[in-house]
């Protein structure tokens, strides 16, 4: 009598294909030009910039000339613990850019999701028109939009004109260096902060100044960033929404979930990969803001719109301190990497809860049905 194991067909061993030399050569021929281009225009410049950040190169001649000295971490020490104007300017730029990131990234992401959900509805007429209208600011020159923004938020611009009807009168937004959080505290009678916030300094700035919020001038740039970038991210969310399966939504509707519950418990978790992409692109873009500042305010008023990218440019091209400019660029690179890793950890995959499986029928790892 034969057993089940004797009658069961044996699995065939996996077929391994030998790599032919001709395939290897073809692979290198296809990838070689791109590797050479990346090496010449990415790896080599980054390596040179890293060397410059440890030197006192002034931009004249070769950075590898004998007249250029290796000064180690001096450029980084001046920025992070120098105690002078360089540290204060760098701290000011980080404060400005940090508030810019904190406000722009979540707002533009939320606006993009809302717009994507609205224009993805089948009952909406003229969806193509609305998609084009919302996306149009993203393909417009940032320099042109900055110039328009200077007119809109000027002292006699349309924004102040509308606010005047509400009894709010003020100067040009781009000439107001006051922080919006401090302005709110002043409105309720708080003009000075606690002693420990005033006396404690980080990167040359008191903690009370770090908590001032973005300046009124930087707030105008925040509105512009949301206006110009939400359309691009809207398209990414539309593509993700159109690839979602409707079966899970139907199951949630049968279980009695309302529209908000279906969006929060069903749609949004399935948008996690797109959400990660949008947040990553948003973080990188907001930490590298430069052209709007260069065109609009050049860091003013009172350096309240100064950003690390613009400070790196002015340090290198205007002050001829190329080592400090390169050091700022690499500190900014480290900040972007850390924030990217942090949001990757926050958006990591988590085990499905029992309540979620019970409501929507999501199988757990131990289910074999």
Helices and strands as residue ranges (DSSP letters): H 4-7, H 21-38, I 39-43, H 44-53, H 74-81, H 85-119, H 127-139, H 142-152, H 158-165, G 173-175, H 180-187, H 195-199, E 201-202, E 205-206, H 207-210, H 216-242, H 247-254, H 259-262, I 263-267, H 268-270, H 272-287, H 291-296, H 308-313, I 314-318, H 322-346, H 354-360
